[in-house]
């Protein structure tokens, strides 16, 4: 996917990537390529990632991808759990959005 995206960018195309939240989540410090993790919100959901897209973005970065748009509708997404359990959902959502502006994993 990375190489194909890089070649498309080289041919003048706009290239985007849309990972599920567990594949690119600044709230989780670890990263690996497995997609068989349990969700922190549902222990019986074993198809979450752990920042696997950080490797893709580290290798190809903004030279290849024009837009990265994180899917927040992933089943048992971290932000969904955080907002549902928060006493201040607007602040939780604001802090979440701001967390993507800090290049902690790049």
N, C-alpha and C positions, 0 to 999 in steps of 0.2 A: 504494500500500500504506500509506503514512504517513497520508494523509488518511482512508482507510477505517478504519484503526486508531484514529485520533483521534476519528472519529465514533462508532465502537463504544464507546470509552471514555466518551464523552459520554452515551451511552445506558445506561451502567451496567455494561457488560461488562468482565470482566478480559481484558486484552490482553497477549499474549506475542509475542516474536519469537525465531526460532531460526536465526541465521545460521551458515553454514559457517565454520570457523575462519579461512580466508583472507579472509573478508569482515569480520572483526572480530578483529584480532590485535595485541595491544600490543607484540609483539616486532618488528613491522615499522613503522618510523616514517612511511612514505609512505602516502598514500591517494588513490584515484581511483575512478571508477565503472566502469572496464573489468573485465570478467570473462574476459579473454583473456591473463592473465599465465602465465608458466611457474612451476611449483612449484619452490621451492629444493631439493626432494628428488628431483625427476624433471624434467630439462630438457625432456623430450618430452611432458610433461603441460601443455597450454596453456589450461587452464580454471580457473585459480586467480584469486581476486580480490585486491584490495589495499586492504582496510579500507573498502570501499564503504558499509558500514552505519554508519560514523561520521557521514556526512552525514545519514542518516535519524535517528539518535539525537540528533545535535546540533539538528536541527529540531524533533523531537517529544518526545524525552527521557522522563523519568520521569513527566511529566504524562500521557503516553499509554501507555507500556509498563510493565506491572506486573512483568514478568519478561523477562530476556534470558538465553537458554540457548544457549551456543555448541556447535555440533556438532563433536565431536572425531573423528568417524569419517569425515570427508571424505577422499576419495582423496588420498594424498600430503600429508596435513596436516602442518603445521609441527611440532606437538608429537610426532607419531608419529616423524618423522625425528630429532628431538632426543632422544627417549627411546631409540630404537634405537641411536644413536651415542654415548650418554652412558655414562660410567663409573660414574655414580651416578644411575640412573633415578628412585629415590624423591625425591631432592633436585631433580632436573630437573622432575618433575611438581609438586612443592610450589611451586617458584619460578614455574612456569607459572601455576598457580592464583592465586598471590598477585599476579601481574602484572595480573590482571583487576580487582583491588581498587584500583589506582592510576588516578585519572582523568586520564591523560596526554593523551588525545585529545578530552576533552570541553570 
